[in-house]
Amino acid sequence: MENFPVISLENVNGNERKAILDQIEDACKNWGFFELVNHGIEEELLDRVERVNKEHYRKCMEQRFKEFAASKSLLDWESTFFLRHLPESNISEVLDLSDEYRDVMKEFAVKLEILAEQLLDLLCDNLGLEKGYLKNAFSGSRGPSFGTKVANYPPCPNPDLVKGLRAHTDAGGIILLLQDDKVSGLQLLKDGKWVDVPPMRHSIVVNLGDQIEVITNGKYKSVEHRVITQTNGTRMSIASFYNPGSDAVIYPAPSLLEQKAEEGGGNQQYPKFVFEDYMKLYAALKFQAKEPRFQAMMKASLPAATA
């Protein structure tokens, strides 16, 4: 099997741009995942993000998880909480966070937002869409939605009996992950086999969500992934989701539909819907195949997009 795609963004605006775009295109079409290095976020900031998150877990979450796991039968062996950045931040309202933690994660979110929008424009370039198309497609009345799931996957005494996180695709747009560089666990499904996403220090793992699949009319696809548990070590996972706003209307890009029709590829394959409606369905069906979700939305679809 081919090696997991690792892409450097160094010189993405210089003479290596075409080669980098080609690597991103291949990763989006054939993997749905790739790992970024030289992505523009300072290593010193990534080190601070890792430190404050591991400190917070040890101080505030670890014992709580042990007590919870001892008293409950868990479907997913993970300890999590969520930070919202856009359209407005909730970080000042989340309990038990130090001032340093809040400051570091606010700084990190700003950098991630810039990187997410840069990546969306690189996808636009590859797709033949005008610059800003994907960001605009995600922008409801209040702009896109952006938030971070902070997760830790503690050592599990019975890794054969429970997953860290069950297999699923992500509902939203583009996901940027800072993961533990020592403890592995993230896997994606490729060609019917589970493939490890390699831990790599200071890298950002990128994957595509269901909404990118819809907007590209299936040219790029969201990919099923999971987290397996380990008997040793706690795996840190800081996944940031750049998603459509709740009232954004999502549908295949008309120019891509036109292009597919010219190539004899048939008509629109994906529904037109309000993102919030998709999320309501996803909440109930997250750990099931995505195709029935698309089919259900197609039945309730808004009038189709036209070129």
N, C-alpha and C positions, 0 to 999 in steps of 0.2 A: 504493500500500500504506500502511496505517496506520503511524504513528510507533511506534518501539520504546517499550514502556511504561517510563516513569520515574515512580517513586512516592515521595512524601515521607511519612515516618512522623511528622512533626511533628504534634502534636495527635491522635495515634492513640487516646489515651485521653481525648480531649476531644470538642468538638462536631463535629469533622470525622471521627469514627470511621466512621460509615456510608459516607461518600464514599470513604474510604481502603479499607475492606473491599470496596466495589464495584470499585475499581480492581484490587485484588489478585485478586478473583474473575475478572474479565475476563482478566487476565494469565495466571492459572493455566489457564483453560479454553481460551484462544485462542493463547497463546504458549508456555507452559511455562517462560518466562524473564521476569524484570523487573529493573530497576535501582533500587536504593534510595538515596535521599539523606535527610539528617536522620535517620539510623538510630541515633544515640546513641553511636557510637564516635567518640572525639575525633579531630579532624583531626591534632593533634600526634602522637598515637600512630600513625596511619596513615602520617604522614611518616617516623616512626622505623622502622616496619616496612619501608617502601620503601627507606630508606637502608641498613639493615643487610643486606637481601637483595641489593641491587645491589652493595654492597661485597663480600659473601660470594661472589657469582658471579664478580666480577672477580678476586678473590684466589685462589679455590679451585676454580672450576668451568670458567672460560672456556677456559683453555689445555688442560685435560683433554678438554673437548668437541672442540676443534679437532683434537687428536691422534686422538681416537676416530673422528671423522667422516672423517678422512683415510684411516683404515685399514679402515673398515667401510662397507657399503652400508646406510644407515639407512632404516627404514620410517617413522619419525617423527623430525623434525628438532627435537629438544628435549633439554634438559639438566635432569634432575629428581632429587629425593630426597624422602623422605616422613617427616613427623613425626607421631607418634601422641600423642594427648592423653588419650583415654578408651578403655577403662576404666583404663589406667595409662599414664603418659607415658614415652616413650623418648628425650626430647630430650637428656637428660644422656649418652646412649650414642652419639649420632650424632657421628661424627668431624668434625674441622676447624671446629667452630662456636665462635665467641668467646663469652665469658661474657655480653657485652652482647646478642649475637644470641639466646642462650637466654632471657635475661630478657625481652627485648622480645616474642619469640614466645610465651612463656608468658602474658604479660599480654594479648596479642592474642587468644590462644585462649580465655581466660576471657570476654572481651567477645563474641567470636563465638558461644560456647556460649549465652550469655544471649540474643543476637539470634536465633539459630536456634530456640531454644525459644519465644521471643516470636512468631516467624513461624509456627511450628507451631500455636500456640494461635489465631492469627488465621485460619489455614486451618480449624481446628476450628470456629471461630465461623461461618465461611462455609458449612461443610458440615453444620452442625447437630449436631456431635459435642460431647460434654462437654469442658470445658477439661482439657487434659492427656492426652486420648485418644491422640494421635499419639505423644507422648513415651512413654507407657506401652506403646503397641504396639511401639515400637522397643526397649524395655527387656527384654533377656533377663535371665538370672540375675545379670549384673553391670552392668546398665544399658545405655544406648546406647553406640555406638562413635563416636569423633570423631577425625579426623586431618586433616592438611594436606599436600597435594601442592605442593611448591615447584618451579616450573618456569620455565625461561628458554628463549626461542625466538630463537636468534642469527640474524644475517643469513644468508640462504641464496643461494648463487650460482646455483641452478637452481630457482626457486620453482615452475616449471611441472611439475617432475618429482617433487617430494616435498612432502607436507603437514607442517606443524608437528606436528599430531596428526590422525590419520584420523577420519572421521565415526563417531560412536557416540552412544548414550545412556548416562547414568550409572546404575550399578547400584543405588545406595543411596537415601537419603532426600531430604534437602534440602542443596543445595550453595551455599556463600557464597564469592564470588570477589572478591578485590582484584586488579584488573588494571592494567597499565601505562596511564597516561593519555595517552601520546604515541604509542606504537607499537600499531597495531591488529592484528587477525588473527582474533579469535574471531567465528565465524559460526554461525547456527542455521538449520535448514531449516523454512521456513514456506510452506505452500501450494505446495510444489514448487520454491521458489526459496531460494537462500542469502542470508540477511540479516545484515548486519554488526551486532554488538553494540557500540554506540558507546563508545569510551574516554571516561571522565568522571572528573575528579579527585575523590578522596575518596568515590566511590560504592562500593557493594557490589552486585555482580551476583548474582542469585539464580536458580537453576534447580531443577527438580523431577526426582528420580530415579525409577527403575522401581518402587521400593517404594511411593511415593506413588500411582502409577498403580494398583497392586494394591489398596492399602487403600481407595482411592476407587472401586474397581470401574470404572475408566476414566473417571470424571468429569473428573479432571485427568490429563494424560498427560506422560510424559517425552518430551523432544524431541531429535531428532538434532542434533548440533553438531560442529564441527571447528575446527581452527586452521590458517589458511593462512600460508605463510611469506612473509617480506618480504626484499627485497634490502638494505634499510638499517635499522639500529636493532635492538636486542635487546629483545624484549617480555617483561616480567615478568608472571608469573601465579602468584598464591597462592590456591589453591582448597582450601577446607575443607569436609569431607564429614561431615555429621551423619547417621549411619547406624544401622540396627538393630544390636543386639548379635549376636554370631555365633550364639547359640542362640535368638534371638527367633523366634517363630512368626508369620509374616506371612500375612494373609488379608484379604479385603474386609470392611469394617466392617459388622456385621449390620444396623445401622439404615439404612445406605445401600442394602443389598440389599432390605430391606423397603420402603424408599421407592421403589426402582426397580420392584419388583413391583406396588406400588399404582398406579404410573404406567403399567403395562402394558409395562414395558421388559424383561421376561424375567428370567432367573435369573442366578446367579453366573457371571461371565465369566472370572474369574481364579482361579488355583490357591491352595491353602494349603500352605505349605512352611516349612522352617527356613531362615533367611537364609543361613547358612553353605553350605547345599546349593546355593542359587541362585548364590552367589559362585563356587563351584567350576565351575559351568556357564558363568558369565559370563567367567571367566578364559580359557576356550577360545574363546568366541564374541563377545567384546567388540565387534569391528568388523563384526559382522553384524547383521541386523535383529533387533529385540527380540522380535517375535512368535513365532518358533520357540523362543526361550528359554521364553516363557510356556507354549507348547504342550507343550514337554518337561516342564516342571514340573507341568503339569496331569495328564499321564499318570502321574506319580509322586506326585500330590498326596495330602496328608493328608486325612482326612475333612473334608468341606466345613463351613464356618461356617454357623450358622443364626441367624436373628433371634430 
